[in-house]
Amino acid sequence: MPPSNTHRHPRLRGHDYRNGAYFVTLCTRARSHLFGEIVGGGPDARMEPNATGRLVLDEWHGLPDHFAHLRLDQFQLMPDHLHGILILDRRLLDVDGSALSGSALRADATGLDPQPIADNTDRSGTGNASQRGTLGVIIASFKAAVTFKLNQQNNTPGGRYWQHGYNDRVIRTTRGEFERIARYIAENPSKWR
């Protein structure tokens, strides 16, 4: 008897992933410590990126150059993962990204046209993940660019550096959730095991 398909797709059905604020976590394959090391301890702990970590940071900082509707907020590179807050405003998909400032987007991160776009929703439960400018497309693009450059740099054609998929959370503006998540990200090095 074939195994039953019990995988539940992690994305919210009917949610417009081209819009809103998201807390994302991307992990290295097998949680390998590829990006550097934590130096110091307690509140003075900080991440010291190696060459691979610096390449990852360069690609992360370059994302808004490729996606005009994207603003980066708090982020933290760790030895085996990356945490970040991404803010997307689909109204900027086809116009110059300077229309809204980052601070204006942060203040109303999840209040930007919050209605789902049901006509673009895939009925399989995967949402609109393959549409231009969605969170999934942005993360896939980032991971692919890092992998391509690392494979070139290390002469490892076909090498894989990332764990499959990523974790995300839609950030709500209620009860200080944005601030709690930003603080968690900033304090991550001090809690390193």
C-alpha positions as CSV (number, residue, x, y, z in Angstrom):
1,M,0.0,0.0,0.0
2,P,1.4,3.4,-0.9
3,P,2.2,5.8,2.0
4,S,-0.5,8.3,2.7
5,N,0.3,11.9,2.0
6,T,0.1,13.7,5.4
7,H,2.3,16.7,4.5
8,R,0.5,19.9,5.4
9,H,1.5,22.9,3.3
10,P,2.9,25.6,5.7
11,R,1.6,28.7,3.8
12,L,-1.7,30.3,4.7
13,R,-4.4,29.5,2.1
14,G,-5.5,32.6,0.3
15,H,-2.9,34.9,1.8
16,D,-1.2,37.4,-0.5
17,Y,2.5,36.6,0.0
18,R,3.5,39.7,-2.0
19,N,2.3,41.9,0.8
20,G,2.9,42.3,4.6
21,A,5.7,41.7,7.1
22,Y,7.4,38.3,7.5
23,F,9.8,36.7,10.0
24,V,11.8,34.2,8.1
25,T,14.4,31.6,9.1
26,L,16.7,29.8,6.6
27,C,18.9,27.0,7.8
28,T,22.0,25.4,6.3
29,R,21.9,21.9,5.0
30,A,22.3,19.5,8.0
31,R,22.7,22.6,10.2
32,S,26.4,22.8,9.2
33,H,28.3,25.8,10.6
34,L,29.1,27.4,7.3
35,F,28.7,31.2,7.9
36,G,31.2,31.9,10.7
37,E,31.2,31.7,14.5
38,I,29.9,33.5,17.6
39,V,32.6,35.3,19.5
40,G,32.2,36.5,23.1
41,G,29.4,35.6,25.4
42,G,26.3,36.8,27.0
43,P,25.1,40.3,25.9
44,D,28.5,41.0,24.3
45,A,28.2,37.9,21.9
46,R,28.4,38.7,18.2
47,M,28.5,36.9,15.0
48,E,31.9,36.9,13.2
49,P,31.1,36.0,9.6
50,N,33.7,34.1,7.5
51,A,34.0,34.5,3.7
52,T,30.9,32.4,3.1
53,G,29.0,34.5,5.7
54,R,30.0,37.7,4.1
55,L,28.8,36.4,0.7
56,V,25.4,35.6,2.3
57,L,25.2,39.0,3.8
58,D,26.0,40.7,0.5
59,E,23.3,38.8,-1.2
60,W,20.8,39.5,1.6
61,H,21.5,43.3,1.4
62,G,21.2,43.2,-2.4
63,L,17.7,41.7,-2.4
64,P,15.9,45.1,-2.6
65,D,17.9,45.8,-5.8
66,H,16.0,42.9,-7.4
67,F,12.6,43.3,-5.7
68,A,11.5,47.0,-5.7
69,H,8.6,46.2,-3.3
70,L,10.9,44.7,-0.6
71,R,12.3,46.4,2.4
72,L,14.7,44.6,4.8
73,D,14.3,45.1,8.5
74,Q,16.1,43.4,11.5
75,F,18.2,40.4,10.5
76,Q,20.9,38.2,12.0
77,L,23.3,35.8,10.4
78,M,24.2,32.9,12.7
79,P,26.7,30.0,12.1
80,D,24.1,27.7,10.7
81,H,21.0,29.9,9.9
82,L,19.7,33.4,9.1
83,H,16.8,35.2,10.7
84,G,15.3,38.2,9.0
85,I,12.2,40.4,8.8
86,L,11.1,41.2,5.3
87,I,8.4,43.8,4.5
88,L,6.6,43.6,1.1
89,D,4.3,46.1,-0.4
90,R,2.7,44.8,-3.6
91,R,1.7,48.3,-4.6
92,L,5.4,48.8,-5.6
93,L,5.7,45.8,-7.9
94,D,5.5,47.9,-11.1
95,V,6.7,51.3,-9.9
96,D,9.9,52.8,-8.6
97,G,10.7,51.5,-5.1
98,S,11.2,55.0,-3.7
99,A,7.5,55.7,-3.5
100,L,7.3,54.7,0.2
101,S,10.1,55.0,2.8
102,G,11.1,52.0,4.9
103,S,9.9,53.7,8.1
104,A,6.5,54.2,6.6
105,L,6.3,50.6,5.6
106,R,7.5,49.4,9.1
107,A,4.9,51.5,10.9
108,D,2.1,49.8,9.0
109,A,3.7,46.6,7.9
110,T,0.7,44.4,7.9
111,G,-1.9,47.0,7.2
112,L,-1.1,47.4,3.6
113,D,-4.2,46.3,1.6
114,P,-4.7,43.3,3.8
115,Q,-7.4,41.6,1.7
116,P,-6.5,38.2,0.2
117,I,-6.5,37.8,-3.5
118,A,-8.7,34.8,-3.9
119,D,-8.6,34.9,-7.7
120,N,-4.9,34.1,-7.7
121,T,-5.0,31.4,-5.1
122,D,-4.0,27.9,-6.2
123,R,-6.7,25.5,-4.8
124,S,-4.1,22.9,-3.9
125,G,-3.4,24.9,-0.7
126,T,0.0,26.3,-1.9
127,G,-1.3,29.8,-2.3
128,N,0.2,32.1,-4.9
129,A,3.8,31.1,-4.1
130,S,5.0,31.0,-7.7
131,Q,3.7,34.5,-8.6
132,R,6.2,37.2,-9.3
133,G,7.3,39.0,-6.1
134,T,6.0,36.6,-3.5
135,L,7.9,35.8,-0.4
136,G,8.6,32.3,-1.8
137,V,10.1,33.7,-5.0
138,I,12.3,36.1,-3.1
139,I,13.6,33.4,-0.7
140,A,14.2,31.0,-3.6
141,S,16.0,33.7,-5.6
142,F,18.2,34.5,-2.6
143,K,19.1,30.8,-1.9
144,A,19.8,30.2,-5.6
145,A,22.1,33.2,-5.9
146,V,24.1,32.2,-2.8
147,T,24.3,28.6,-3.9
148,F,25.4,29.6,-7.4
149,K,28.2,31.9,-6.1
150,L,29.4,29.4,-3.5
151,N,29.6,26.7,-6.1
152,Q,31.6,29.0,-8.4
153,Q,33.8,30.1,-5.6
154,N,34.4,26.6,-4.2
155,N,34.4,24.8,-7.6
156,T,31.6,22.5,-6.3
157,P,29.1,22.2,-9.2
158,G,25.8,21.0,-7.9
159,G,26.8,21.6,-4.3
160,R,23.9,22.2,-1.9
161,Y,24.2,24.5,1.1
162,W,20.6,25.1,2.2
163,Q,18.1,23.1,4.1
164,H,15.0,22.5,1.9
165,G,12.4,25.2,2.4
166,Y,12.3,27.9,5.0
167,N,10.2,28.9,8.0
168,D,8.1,32.0,8.0
169,R,5.6,33.8,10.2
170,V,3.3,36.5,9.1
171,I,3.9,39.4,11.6
172,R,0.9,41.0,13.0
173,T,0.8,44.6,14.2
174,T,-1.0,43.7,17.4
175,R,0.4,43.3,20.9
176,G,4.0,44.4,20.0
177,E,4.7,41.3,17.9
178,F,6.9,43.1,15.4
179,E,9.1,44.5,18.3
180,R,9.3,41.2,20.1
181,I,10.5,39.4,16.9
182,A,13.0,42.1,16.1
183,R,14.4,41.9,19.7
184,Y,14.5,38.0,19.4
185,I,16.5,38.3,16.2
186,A,18.9,41.0,17.7
187,E,19.5,38.9,20.8
188,N,20.1,35.6,18.9
189,P,23.9,35.6,19.3
190,S,23.7,36.0,23.1
191,K,21.6,32.9,23.2
192,W,23.8,30.7,21.0
193,R,24.5,27.3,22.5
